[in-house]
């Protein structure tokens, strides 16, 4: 499968393409001016790597959590491309993608996110089925209730975390692996029919 992933959920965004077992990636600064120019960034990225939309079968877009303009802009462009180029469109979220490496390896996985100085938590079972919705949680509650549980922090936002959280036992800082989107699609864990942004206040 050949696909494009668009992730503008954090301050550092990314484009990722898998084509004929080769991968291509580009880092984006997800400020408002860059979101306004996102389609232009995609076109330049494709041109630099001799890629064509006709070579793709799917588009994956990160639904969040994240900032309003980044999610809204990237979802609009992903939906537009999927319609114009007749590509399958799938939505994923950062907590799910951060846990995929531990599919069927941990009984319970806690994904921790920090956004606008607030912590959020979502728990998954060993098959990456959500056990809880993404909910706000304070630092002391994380330390008291979840110190012994297996926890994941995405590396692209780890710098935002307090050192006390990062020093907890059973915590792993994980790079987001966009290659794993194929696996999540195969397991039926992605959104397809109702792809909408996940905003956090």
C-alpha positions as CSV (number, residue, x, y, z in Angstrom):
1,X,0.0,0.0,0.0
2,X,1.2,3.5,-0.9
3,X,0.0,6.3,1.3
4,X,0.4,9.9,2.5
5,X,0.1,10.8,6.2
6,X,-0.5,14.4,7.2
7,X,0.1,15.3,10.9
8,X,-0.4,18.9,12.0
9,X,-1.5,18.2,15.5
10,X,1.5,19.5,17.3
11,X,3.8,22.5,16.9
12,X,6.1,20.3,14.9
13,X,4.1,18.7,12.1
14,X,5.0,16.2,9.5
15,X,4.3,14.8,6.1
16,X,5.1,11.1,5.5
17,X,4.8,9.0,2.3
18,X,5.3,5.3,1.8
19,X,5.6,4.3,-1.9
20,X,7.0,1.0,-3.2
21,X,8.6,0.1,0.1
22,X,10.4,3.4,0.2
23,X,9.5,6.2,2.8
24,X,9.8,9.9,2.5
25,X,9.3,12.4,5.3
26,X,9.3,16.2,5.9
27,X,9.1,18.2,9.1
28,X,6.7,21.2,9.2
29,X,6.4,24.0,11.6
30,X,2.6,24.0,12.4
31,X,2.1,27.7,12.9
32,X,-0.9,29.5,11.2
33,X,1.1,30.7,8.2
34,X,2.4,27.2,7.5
35,X,-1.1,25.7,7.8
36,X,-2.4,28.3,5.3
37,X,0.4,27.1,3.0
38,X,0.0,23.4,3.8
39,X,-1.1,22.4,0.3
40,X,1.9,24.2,-1.2
41,X,4.2,22.4,1.2
42,X,2.7,19.1,0.1
43,X,3.2,19.9,-3.6
44,X,6.8,20.9,-3.0
45,X,7.5,17.8,-1.0
46,X,6.0,15.6,-3.7
47,X,8.0,17.4,-6.4
48,X,11.3,17.1,-4.5
49,X,10.8,13.4,-4.2
50,X,9.4,12.7,-7.6
51,X,6.1,11.5,-6.1
52,X,2.6,11.6,-7.7
53,X,-0.8,11.5,-6.1
54,X,-1.8,8.9,-8.7
55,X,0.7,6.6,-7.1
56,X,-1.1,6.6,-3.8
57,X,-4.0,4.5,-2.6
58,X,-4.7,6.1,0.8
59,X,-4.4,9.3,2.9
60,X,-4.1,9.2,6.7
61,X,-4.7,12.3,8.7
62,X,-4.1,12.9,12.4
63,X,-7.3,14.0,14.1
64,X,-5.6,15.2,17.2
65,X,-5.6,16.1,19.9
66,X,-4.1,19.4,18.9
67,X,-4.5,23.0,17.9
68,X,-7.6,24.2,16.1
69,X,-6.0,25.7,13.0
70,X,-3.6,22.8,12.4
71,X,-6.3,20.1,12.7
72,X,-8.9,22.0,10.7
73,X,-6.5,22.8,7.9
74,X,-5.0,19.4,7.6
75,X,-8.4,17.6,7.7
76,X,-9.8,19.9,5.0
77,X,-6.8,19.3,2.7
78,X,-6.9,15.5,3.3
79,X,-10.6,15.4,2.5
80,X,-10.1,17.5,-0.6
81,X,-7.3,15.3,-1.9
82,X,-9.2,12.1,-1.2
83,X,-12.2,13.3,-3.2
84,X,-10.2,14.9,-6.1
85,X,-7.8,11.9,-6.4
86,X,-10.3,9.1,-5.4
87,X,-8.1,8.0,-2.5
88,X,-9.3,6.2,0.7
89,X,-9.2,8.5,3.7
90,X,-8.6,7.4,7.3
91,X,-8.3,9.3,10.5
92,X,-6.0,8.4,13.4
93,X,-5.1,10.1,16.7
94,X,-1.8,10.6,18.6
95,X,-2.6,8.4,21.6
96,X,-3.5,5.4,19.5
97,X,-0.5,5.8,17.2
98,X,1.9,6.2,20.1
99,X,0.7,2.8,21.6
100,X,0.9,0.7,18.4
101,X,4.4,-0.7,19.1
102,X,2.9,-2.5,22.2
103,X,0.0,-4.2,20.5
104,X,-0.6,-7.5,22.3
105,X,2.4,-6.9,24.5
106,X,0.9,-5.0,27.5
107,X,-2.4,-5.8,29.2
108,X,-3.1,-2.1,29.6
109,X,-1.4,1.0,28.0
110,X,-1.8,4.5,29.2
111,X,-1.1,7.3,26.7
112,X,-0.2,10.7,28.1
113,X,-0.6,13.9,26.2
114,X,0.2,17.5,27.2
115,X,-1.5,20.4,25.4
116,X,-1.6,24.0,26.5
117,X,-0.2,23.3,30.0
118,X,-2.8,20.6,30.6
119,X,-2.3,16.8,30.8
120,X,-4.7,14.3,29.2
121,X,-4.8,10.6,29.5
122,X,-6.3,7.7,27.5
123,X,-6.2,4.0,28.3
124,X,-6.1,1.2,25.8
125,X,-6.3,-2.6,26.2
126,X,-3.8,-5.0,24.7
127,X,-5.6,-4.9,21.3
128,X,-5.5,-1.1,21.3
129,X,-9.2,-0.8,21.9
130,X,-10.0,2.3,23.9
131,X,-10.9,1.6,27.5
132,X,-11.4,5.3,28.4
133,X,-12.1,8.5,26.4
134,X,-9.3,11.1,26.4
135,X,-9.7,12.9,29.7
136,X,-8.0,15.8,31.5
137,X,-5.9,14.8,34.5
138,X,-3.7,16.8,36.8
139,X,0.0,16.0,37.5
140,X,-0.5,14.8,41.1
141,X,-3.2,12.3,40.0
142,X,-0.9,10.9,37.3
143,X,1.9,10.4,39.9
144,X,-0.5,8.9,42.6
145,X,-2.7,6.7,40.4
146,X,-0.6,5.7,37.4
147,X,3.0,5.4,38.6
148,X,2.9,1.6,38.5
149,X,1.0,1.3,35.2
150,X,2.6,1.1,31.8
151,X,2.7,4.6,30.2
152,X,3.5,6.1,26.8
153,X,4.6,9.7,26.0
154,X,5.0,10.7,22.3
155,X,8.5,12.0,21.8
156,X,7.4,15.0,19.8
157,X,5.7,16.5,22.9
158,X,7.9,15.0,25.6
159,X,9.7,18.3,26.0
160,X,6.5,19.8,27.4
161,X,6.3,17.3,30.3
162,X,7.4,18.0,33.8
163,X,10.5,16.0,34.7
164,X,8.6,14.4,37.6
165,X,6.3,12.8,35.1
166,X,9.1,11.6,32.8
167,X,10.9,10.0,35.8
168,X,7.9,7.8,36.7
169,X,8.4,4.0,36.6
170,X,7.1,2.1,33.6
171,X,7.1,5.1,31.3
172,X,8.4,5.0,27.7
173,X,9.0,8.0,25.4
174,X,8.0,6.8,21.9
175,X,8.6,8.1,18.4
176,X,5.4,8.1,16.3
177,X,5.8,5.5,13.6
178,X,3.7,6.4,10.6
179,X,4.6,3.0,8.9
180,X,2.3,1.5,11.6
181,X,-0.8,3.2,10.0
182,X,-1.0,0.2,7.7
183,X,-1.2,-2.1,10.7
184,X,-3.9,0.0,12.4
185,X,-5.9,0.1,9.1
186,X,-5.6,-3.7,8.9
187,X,-6.9,-4.1,12.4
188,X,-9.8,-1.8,11.8
189,X,-8.7,0.7,14.4
190,X,-8.9,3.8,12.3
191,X,-11.8,6.2,11.6
192,X,-13.2,6.1,8.1
193,X,-16.8,7.2,8.0
194,X,-16.8,10.2,10.5
195,X,-13.4,11.8,10.4
196,X,-13.4,14.9,12.6
197,X,-10.8,16.8,14.6
198,X,-10.3,16.2,18.3
199,X,-10.0,19.6,19.9
200,X,-8.9,20.1,23.5
201,X,-9.8,23.2,25.5
